[in-house]
């Protein structure tokens, strides 16, 4: 074969690939959601005079069209996986997309300490504390991310976690700090996800309860979902990581509790089985990202009330504390401010403020990832 024929063959081959992928991108139905990345995908932008000549460069047709083509590129997940495999195993990079793998666990690089973010979080918590009575006992705790167990020990950039905890304790001077790091180990977290495993944190719940002056003694039945669990780092790393089992805990106390969503204005289940088989199974705990939920325990041995300000870690923790309380209100101020939440009313038309002012204990519990990136708090 002459060089001329080889060149023509290679050129034609590349043209088929390039034009084939281009036509595939343009004419295939657009995907709405990326399961691996757990996010909606950009759709074809509006084509109009305003979008073509929009003053905001981020909203022009070409800018949004570029995002659309990147999101809708054929075999996108396949190419992401090939890139990640090459990055980790061919070029020897220690991380890809800020995700690294050590001891079979995927974790996110979190560095450095962002003190401005800690100030912002503490300010939001102080604002929330004003909604409670003068006799309410204030507590807070921090859930360390997996970097606490993995990063520095394996040569990755790592913030000084002890300094992080100390700084936050100083800024939260209105609340008593309950240190749960001694009750946690790497094995208490999912390998492919950010979160801890509910069946592994009974000792954490007991430590928090002890710090708040109550006692937990109940035993639980452990149940396992029959669908494989792939955590958020599975999609972000774009690596073919193995699936995991997802478990949850139940007992007679939990089965007899009622759970009310102020946001939806209806009763819900402690464990949402529809979400357990949905896009993000971890949202099964108290139906995921609801702003205000109340668990009522009719068999409580005390009349104490607890309010928990939490992120997603707190959703799986909260049911394990209800044994010691007649009522727990769980609030998530990442999606609505305390002022908005305070305007919610229950089935009897009673304002949330009445519940908040009668709370005996208040617990702020957030992951280090949220505290170090607290702009999500409202």
HELIX and SHEET records of a PDB file:
HELIX    1   1 UNK A    3  UNK A   27  1                                  25    
HELIX    2   2 UNK A   49  UNK A   52  1                                   4    
HELIX    3   3 UNK A   57  UNK A   59  5                                   3    
HELIX    4   4 UNK A   61  UNK A   71  1                                  11    
HELIX    5   5 UNK A   76  UNK A   85  1                                  10    
HELIX    6   6 UNK A   86  UNK A   90  3                                   5    
HELIX    7   7 UNK A  115  UNK A  129  1                                  15    
HELIX    8   8 UNK A  147  UNK A  150  1                                   4    
HELIX    9   9 UNK A  152  UNK A  154  5                                   3    
HELIX   10  10 UNK A  161  UNK A  171  1                                  11    
HELIX   11  11 UNK A  181  UNK A  183  5                                   3    
HELIX   12  12 UNK A  186  UNK A  188  5                                   3    
HELIX   13  13 UNK A  198  UNK A  200  5                                   3    
HELIX   14  14 UNK A  202  UNK A  211  1                                  10    
HELIX   15  15 UNK A  232  UNK A  237  1                                   6    
HELIX   16  16 UNK A  252  UNK A  256  1                                   5    
HELIX   17  17 UNK A  273  UNK A  276  1                                   4    
HELIX   18  18 UNK A  281  UNK A  284  5                                   4    
HELIX   19  19 UNK A  312  UNK A  318  1                                   7    
HELIX   20  20 UNK A  319  UNK A  324  5                                   6    
HELIX   21  21 UNK A  338  UNK A  341  1                                   4    
HELIX   22  22 UNK A  352  UNK A  357  1                                   6    
HELIX   23  23 UNK A  368  UNK A  371  1                                   4    
HELIX   24  24 UNK A  374  UNK A  376  5                                   3    
SHEET    1   A 2 UNK A  33  UNK A  34  0                                        
SHEET    2   A 2 UNK A  39  UNK A  40 -1                                        
SHEET    1   B 2 UNK A  99  UNK A 102  0                                        
SHEET    2   B 2 UNK A 105  UNK A 108 -1                                        
SHEET    1   C 8 UNK A 176  UNK A 177  0                                        
SHEET    2   C 8 UNK A 137  UNK A 143  1                                        
SHEET    3   C 8 UNK A 361  UNK A 367  1                                        
SHEET    4   C 8 UNK A 305  UNK A 310  1                                        
SHEET    5   C 8 UNK A 327  UNK A 331  1                                        
SHEET    6   C 8 UNK A 292  UNK A 296 -1                                        
SHEET    7   C 8 UNK A 258  UNK A 261 -1                                        
SHEET    8   C 8 UNK A 266  UNK A 268 -1                                        
SHEET    1   D 2 UNK A 221  UNK A 224  0                                        
SHEET    2   D 2 UNK A 247  UNK A 250 -1                                        
END                                                                             
